[in-house]
Amino acid sequence: MSENKTNFIIAIRGYKIIKKQKNANFTDFTASDDLNNKVLLRIIEPLDNEYIGISYVNDTAEFIKQEKYDSAILISKKFTDTAVKTMANEKIQHISDDYMPPFHIEELYSAIIDCVNRQCMKKCGKVNLVKSDCTEKKVDLCRTSALAGSARSHFEDGLIGLLKNDLKMAFALNK
């Protein structure tokens, strides 16, 4: 669940993954943004239904300083109120079951189109801007082309929920 949120943020913000490191209770993604800033995305997996407290935040804040990250995002199911306040003071963003940072529908649509274009490059060696340019043997059955069409329709109609689902499908196509 948390890795889905991480992939969503990576796609929406256009981060490039540099490194992924799995540890006992957390997974770190080191990424870079458009300005080449070093970004930490840390997924903390709670043992059961526990809240992530201030000790995790303090440890992460120290790690950010030691490793010279420009920004960081902590991702988990639940955080204590104190942990959320400390993250705000440390300029660490967070994502939880209760909170997702705001984004524009254009960013979501752009992330889908980027995934679709990568899939077209992988399958056909070129990006097809028009369905008639698709060299897939059965153009009408091309899942990539169909996804692009659905995403465009959902974007034009302002259907964010369906666009989020389109992004999940785009991730699946690129695996």
BAFI-3210 file (N, C-alpha, C; in Angstrom, 3 decimals, decimal comma, padded with zeros to 6 digits):
// residues 175
n [1|2|3|4|5|6|7|8|9|10|11|12|13|14|15|16|17|18|19|20|21|22|23|24|25|26|27|28|29|30|31|32|33|34|35|36|37|38|39|40|41|42|43|44|45|46|47|48|49|50|51|52|53|54|55|56|57|58|59|60|61|62|63|64|65|66|67|68|69|70|71|72|73|74|75|76|77|78|79|80|81|82|83|84|85|86|87|88|89|90|91|92|93|94|95|96|97|98|99|100|101|102|103|104|105|106|107|108|109|110|111|112|113|114|115|116|117|118|119|120|121|122|123|124|125|126|127|128|129|130|131|132|133|134|135|136|137|138|139|140|141|142|143|144|145|146|147|148|149|150|151|152|153|154|155|156|157|158|159|160|161|162|163|164|165|166|167|168|169|170|171|172|173|174|175]
n.u [000,823|001,823|003,975|002,687|001,692|004,101|005,151|003,218|003,665|006,287|005,853|004,010|005,477|007,632|010,068|013,315|014,472|017,254|018,370|017,356|016,803|016,284|015,455|015,156|012,714|011,936|011,893|014,047|014,000|016,092|016,005|015,977|014,985|013,573|015,357|017,653|017,860|018,479|016,398|014,748|012,671|010,998|009,624|007,883|007,172|004,788|004,614|002,143|-000,837|000,206|001,012|003,287|005,834|007,528|010,215|010,981|010,778|012,698|015,028|015,025|015,271|017,850|019,280|018,757|020,201|022,821|023,260|022,919|020,468|018,184|015,462|012,678|010,347|008,173|006,506|003,783|001,262|-000,040|000,590|001,673|000,283|002,275|004,492|003,776|003,767|006,462|007,634|006,710|008,085|010,696|010,664|009,890|008,002|004,910|003,078|000,136|-002,462|-004,428|-003,641|-002,648|-000,393|-001,398|-002,087|-002,006|-004,447|-003,421|-000,774|-001,118|-002,266|-000,165|001,816|000,720|000,738|003,488|004,250|002,853|004,107|006,723|006,186|005,312|007,714|009,258|007,883|007,432|009,423|009,053|007,255|003,849|001,840|-000,612|-003,337|-003,590|-000,997|000,080|001,931|001,286|000,150|-002,570|-004,193|-006,537|-006,594|-004,454|-003,256|-001,858|-002,362|-005,120|-005,258|-004,114|-006,080|-008,296|-007,332|-007,059|-009,739|-010,756|-009,261|-010,140|-012,764|-012,403|-012,117|-010,727|-010,448|-010,711|-008,531|-006,439|-006,690|-006,086|-003,367|-002,350|-002,800|-001,077|001,382|001,378|001,568|004,149|005,781]
n.v [-001,199|001,319|001,519|001,896|004,486|005,814|005,360|006,768|009,456|009,760|009,576|011,718|013,973|013,767|012,617|011,122|007,951|007,114|005,324|002,442|001,218|-001,340|-001,790|-003,095|-002,053|-000,114|001,361|003,009|005,398|007,005|009,874|012,196|015,506|017,772|019,891|018,748|018,264|016,411|013,945|012,320|009,587|007,934|004,962|003,847|000,932|-000,021|-002,256|-003,467|-002,111|000,249|003,669|005,942|007,411|010,205|009,457|008,053|010,151|011,966|010,391|010,165|012,863|013,402|011,625|012,773|015,158|014,151|012,740|014,702|015,462|017,307|017,509|015,740|013,009|011,360|008,289|006,505|004,517|005,716|008,597|010,040|012,970|014,613|013,742|014,603|017,391|017,781|016,947|019,002|021,165|020,397|020,561|018,320|016,464|014,592|011,546|009,802|007,477|009,265|011,648|013,194|014,978|017,933|017,990|018,843|018,224|018,221|017,428|014,784|013,689|014,178|012,506|010,010|010,032|010,180|007,625|006,037|006,848|005,905|003,171|002,825|003,455|001,337|-000,904|-000,352|001,308|003,973|007,018|007,284|009,727|009,894|007,698|006,336|006,171|004,104|001,123|-001,307|-004,606|-005,144|-002,534|-001,624|-003,245|-002,555|-002,082|-000,003|002,223|002,343|002,946|005,510|006,907|006,612|007,929|010,527|011,193|010,999|013,015|015,293|015,308|015,799|013,793|012,760|010,488|008,334|008,907|008,429|005,682|005,069|005,745|003,765|001,575|002,266|002,041|-000,721|-001,590|-000,822|-002,529]
n.w [000,000|000,898|-000,835|-003,236|-002,883|-002,759|-005,348|-006,745|-005,892|-006,824|-009,586|-010,068|-009,293|-010,921|-010,201|-010,403|-009,818|-007,947|-006,168|-004,299|-001,106|001,101|004,462|007,835|009,109|007,350|004,036|001,895|-000,682|-002,788|-004,627|-007,421|-008,236|-010,746|-010,590|-009,848|-007,129|-004,182|-002,987|-000,347|000,005|002,341|003,315|006,002|007,581|009,762|012,625|013,457|013,838|014,551|015,412|013,883|015,611|017,233|017,524|015,193|013,390|014,374|014,058|011,275|010,533|011,452|009,800|007,301|007,493|007,847|005,442|003,615|002,247|000,217|000,509|002,045|002,351|004,430|004,597|005,666|007,377|009,654|011,676|014,789|016,384|017,443|015,999|013,415|013,809|014,426|012,022|010,373|011,497|010,907|008,222|006,747|004,586|004,709|004,123|004,580|005,582|006,123|004,952|001,958|000,024|-001,784|-005,341|-008,832|-011,344|-013,887|-013,483|-012,750|-015,087|-016,868|-015,772|-016,335|-019,155|-019,575|-018,638|-020,503|-022,880|-022,410|-022,438|-025,083|-026,410|-025,526|-026,566|-029,336|-030,246|-030,733|-029,964|-030,232|-031,248|-032,393|-032,732|-035,156|-036,021|-034,684|-034,621|-033,699|-034,173|-033,912|-033,660|-032,402|-030,217|-028,683|-025,576|-024,428|-026,067|-025,721|-023,004|-022,992|-024,401|-022,690|-020,414|-021,400|-021,891|-019,256|-018,054|-019,467|-018,583|-015,935|-013,999|-011,375|-009,691|-011,497|-013,106|-011,311|-011,128|-013,780|-013,745|-012,062|-013,728|-015,796|-014,474|-014,133|-016,793|-017,393|-016,023]
ca.u [000,000|002,678|004,809|001,825|001,693|005,433|005,202|002,328|004,372|007,422|005,330|003,395|006,508|008,656|011,350|014,111|014,994|018,692|018,695|016,343|017,449|015,326|015,975|014,236|011,389|011,642|012,525|014,441|014,197|016,803|015,568|016,326|013,896|013,948|016,466|018,738|017,882|018,475|015,149|014,561|011,316|011,147|008,400|008,008|006,150|004,542|004,491|000,730|-001,661|000,807|001,298|004,701|006,049|008,564|011,564|011,246|010,961|014,008|016,050|015,024|015,810|019,300|019,757|018,673|021,335|024,066|023,383|022,778|019,287|017,586|014,091|012,315|008,935|007,944|005,268|003,340|-000,189|-000,484|001,592|001,136|000,198|003,593|005,362|003,375|004,252|007,921|007,945|006,480|009,203|011,911|010,403|009,744|006,622|004,453|001,923|-000,446|-003,815|-005,271|-003,162|-001,865|-000,159|-002,193|-001,459|-002,892|-004,913|-002,502|000,392|-001,537|-002,403|001,178|002,495|000,157|001,234|004,905|004,297|002,382|005,162|007,816|005,732|005,354|009,124|009,741|007,235|007,462|010,596|008,703|006,052|002,786|000,962|-001,921|-003,622|-003,378|000,438|000,475|002,322|000,842|-000,555|-004,007|-004,232|-007,683|-006,362|-003,262|-003,641|-001,195|-003,134|-006,427|-005,056|-003,911|-007,393|-009,111|-006,777|-007,414|-011,168|-010,923|-008,677|-011,046|-013,973|-012,021|-012,385|-009,453|-010,449|-010,435|-007,145|-005,571|-006,749|-005,314|-001,944|-002,038|-002,730|000,155|002,472|001,329|002,055|005,587|006,538]
ca.v [000,000|002,507|001,613|002,494|005,931|006,295|005,390|007,853|010,724|009,784|009,865|013,056|015,004|013,572|012,241|010,044|007,105|006,885|004,146|001,912|000,410|-001,903|-002,073|-003,897|-001,439|000,934|001,319|004,346|005,696|008,251|010,348|013,577|016,224|018,474|020,806|017,879|018,201|015,058|013,768|011,047|009,097|006,824|004,236|003,177|-000,104|-000,312|-003,679|-003,829|-000,949|001,282|004,999|006,281|008,485|011,219|008,869|007,808|011,456|012,485|009,580|010,533|014,231|013,271|010,961|013,768|016,081|013,411|012,350|015,937|015,504|018,638|017,406|014,375|012,663|010,138|007,660|005,404|004,496|006,695|009,312|010,744|014,419|015,168|013,424|015,486|018,741|017,763|016,922|020,353|021,998|019,943|020,697|016,986|016,223|013,257|010,957|008,761|007,107|010,441|012,849|013,139|016,361|018,304|017,951|019,326|017,177|018,222|016,635|013,387|013,325|014,180|011,296|008,879|010,126|009,808|006,147|005,516|007,094|004,953|001,849|002,848|003,381|-000,007|-001,869|-000,028|002,098|005,381|007,507|007,516|010,786|009,648|006,264|005,768|005,951|002,940|000,000|-002,546|-005,389|-004,941|-001,216|-001,495|-004,053|-002,058|-001,618|001,270|003,230|002,426|003,650|006,933|007,455|006,690|008,979|011,827|011,401|011,242|014,329|016,310|015,324|016,144|012,627|012,467|009,100|007,455|009,170|007,697|004,288|005,017|005,755|002,414|000,709|002,624|001,398|-002,166|-001,778|-000,565|-003,519]
ca.w [000,000|000,982|-002,032|-004,257|-002,638|-003,126|-006,815|-007,159|-005,677|-007,746|-010,926|-010,108|-009,164|-011,936|-009,609|-011,003|-008,752|-007,994|-005,375|-003,388|-000,079|002,039|005,793|008,642|009,302|006,383|002,719|001,438|-002,090|-003,047|-005,943|-007,733|-008,895|-011,978|-010,326|-009,373|-005,676|-003,634|-002,247|000,354|000,239|003,291|003,673|007,298|007,722|011,177|012,940|013,355|013,559|015,380|014,899|013,804|016,576|017,084|017,438|013,770|012,742|014,792|013,390|009,856|010,432|011,603|008,586|006,224|007,660|007,626|004,040|002,834|001,386|000,088|001,021|002,412|002,532|005,196|004,150|006,512|007,545|010,645|012,454|015,953|016,189|017,743|014,856|012,311|014,140|014,306|010,588|009,850|011,968|010,226|006,775|006,181|004,186|005,065|003,449|005,432|005,167|006,326|004,274|000,721|-000,408|-002,957|-006,653|-009,890|-012,255|-015,029|-013,098|-012,795|-016,495|-017,444|-015,290|-017,098|-020,525|-019,525|-018,552|-021,791|-023,868|-022,139|-022,884|-026,549|-026,807|-025,238|-027,460|-030,767|-030,580|-030,949|-029,296|-031,219|-030,795|-032,991|-032,715|-036,492|-036,207|-033,895|-035,473|-033,054|-035,183|-033,738|-033,054|-031,524|-029,024|-027,997|-024,235|-024,180|-026,789|-025,067|-021,735|-023,308|-024,757|-021,471|-019,561|-021,985|-021,623|-017,817|-017,790|-020,007|-017,762|-014,565|-013,144|-010,711|-009,221|-012,636|-013,526|-010,377|-011,568|-015,029|-013,403|-011,579|-014,915|-016,510|-013,732|-014,439|-018,157|-017,440|-015,232]
c.u [000,869|003,569|004,000|001,798|003,031|005,569|004,347|003,048|005,556|006,956|004,793|004,459|007,650|010,025|012,005|014,721|016,482|019,025|017,503|017,057|016,413|016,032|014,906|012,828|011,026|012,373|012,806|014,571|014,962|016,457|016,121|015,142|014,419|015,152|017,691|018,923|017,768|017,280|015,123|013,077|011,465|009,782|008,673|006,837|005,946|004,347|003,040|-000,053|-001,113|000,974|002,810|004,915|007,251|009,967|011,933|011,534|012,331|015,139|016,165|015,616|017,335|019,930|019,787|019,870|022,659|024,310|023,160|021,647|018,744|016,148|013,780|010,806|008,895|006,570|004,968|001,820|-000,669|000,705|000,929|001,091|001,552|004,560|005,051|003,881|005,778|008,341|007,768|007,636|010,501|011,804|010,430|008,273|006,211|003,238|001,435|-001,799|-004,751|-004,857|-002,323|-001,650|-000,971|-001,380|-002,492|-003,259|-003,995|-001,262|000,078|-001,637|-001,026|001,958|002,011|000,731|002,722|005,064|003,899|003,476|006,345|007,443|005,745|006,793|009,663|009,173|007,512|008,682|010,299|007,448|005,036|001,808|-000,466|-002,131|-003,349|-001,905|000,938|000,767|001,974|-000,031|-002,068|-004,190|-005,380|-007,507|-005,127|-003,675|-003,045|-001,976|-004,508|-006,324|-004,881|-005,243|-008,292|-008,636|-007,141|-008,874|-011,403|-010,370|-009,633|-012,323|-013,686|-012,235|-011,081|-009,374|-010,124|-009,026|-006,151|-005,534|-005,977|-003,818|-001,518|-001,916|-001,455|001,373|002,537|001,861|003,578|006,412|007,178]
c.v [001,266|002,655|002,181|004,008|006,538|006,400|006,520|009,194|010,853|010,166|011,286|014,153|014,838|013,247|011,128|009,252|006,869|005,557|003,752|001,002|-000,028|-002,229|-002,830|-003,300|-000,391|000,672|002,751|004,371|007,012|008,645|011,746|014,211|016,933|019,404|020,078|017,914|016,754|014,913|012,375|010,757|007,857|006,247|003,528|002,215|-000,403|-001,818|-004,156|-002,597|000,256|002,610|005,187|007,522|009,353|010,625|008,565|009,119|012,032|011,714|009,952|011,932|014,208|012,656|011,934|014,724|015,384|013,134|013,513|015,885|016,923|018,654|015,940|014,243|011,361|009,598|006,484|005,479|005,613|007,304|009,931|012,238|015,088|014,924|014,351|016,909|018,821|017,731|018,309|021,273|021,658|020,068|019,334|016,815|014,827|012,858|009,838|008,361|008,313|011,664|012,526|014,590|016,686|018,220|018,454|018,173|017,083|017,378|015,142|012,906|013,235|012,929|010,067|008,878|009,780|008,289|005,511|005,686|006,155|003,553|001,776|002,735|001,969|-001,021|-001,615|000,789|003,552|005,722|007,843|008,540|010,607|008,146|005,612|005,513|004,697|001,766|-001,345|-003,305|-005,207|-003,648|-001,097|-002,290|-003,598|-001,442|-000,252|002,412|003,436|003,198|005,146|007,603|007,615|007,827|010,365|012,166|011,737|012,611|015,435|016,435|015,648|015,022|012,136|011,021|008,122|007,678|008,463|006,221|004,114|004,984|004,382|001,445|001,002|002,023|-000,075|-002,449|-001,661|-001,550|-004,540]
c.w [000,000|-000,236|-003,198|-004,116|-003,049|-004,638|-007,375|-007,042|-006,629|-009,148|-011,038|-010,109|-010,157|-011,373|-010,414|-009,853|-008,976|-007,310|-004,517|-002,406|000,946|003,345|006,576|008,710|008,264|005,069|002,299|-000,074|-002,137|-004,473|-006,176|-008,460|-010,149|-011,806|-009,791|-007,861|-005,236|-002,685|-001,617|000,460|001,118|003,628|004,991|007,432|009,204|011,395|012,845|012,927|014,312|014,633|014,861|014,659|016,275|016,953|015,984|013,042|013,094|014,129|011,912|009,658|010,547|010,345|007,409|006,284|007,346|006,143|003,072|001,794|001,355|000,600|001,308|002,567|003,316|004,833|005,072|006,658|008,458|011,361|013,678|015,636|016,426|016,588|013,680|012,560|013,980|012,838|009,982|010,256|011,245|008,699|006,061|005,827|004,641|004,239|004,356|004,863|005,234|005,516|003,042|000,292|-001,667|-004,249|-007,658|-010,816|-013,482|-014,741|-013,175|-014,244|-017,173|-017,025|-016,055|-018,510|-020,580|-019,477|-019,883|-022,856|-023,671|-022,634|-024,418|-027,046|-026,616|-026,234|-028,930|-031,199|-030,887|-030,167|-030,371|-030,676|-031,307|-033,075|-034,075|-036,790|-035,497|-034,827|-034,842|-034,054|-035,115|-032,962|-032,062|-030,229|-028,239|-026,655|-023,924|-024,825|-026,140|-023,755|-021,975|-023,642|-023,545|-020,578|-020,095|-021,706|-020,145|-017,431|-018,251|-019,188|-016,297|-013,558|-012,489|-010,245|-010,340|-013,172|-012,603|-010,758|-012,879|-014,750|-012,877|-012,755|-015,721|-015,809|-014,069|-015,842|-018,233|-016,608|-016,116]
res [m|s|e|n|k|t|n|f|i|i|a|i|r|g|y|k|i|i|k|k|q|k|n|a|n|f|t|d|f|t|a|s|d|d|l|n|n|k|v|l|l|r|i|i|e|p|l|d|n|e|y|i|g|i|s|y|v|n|d|t|a|e|f|i|k|q|e|k|y|d|s|a|i|l|i|s|k|k|f|t|d|t|a|v|k|t|m|a|n|e|k|i|q|h|i|s|d|d|y|m|p|p|f|h|i|e|e|l|y|s|a|i|i|d|c|v|n|r|q|c|m|k|k|c|g|k|v|n|l|v|k|s|d|c|t|e|k|k|v|d|l|c|r|t|s|a|l|a|g|s|a|r|s|h|f|e|d|g|l|i|g|l|l|k|n|d|l|k|m|a|f|a|l|n|k]
***
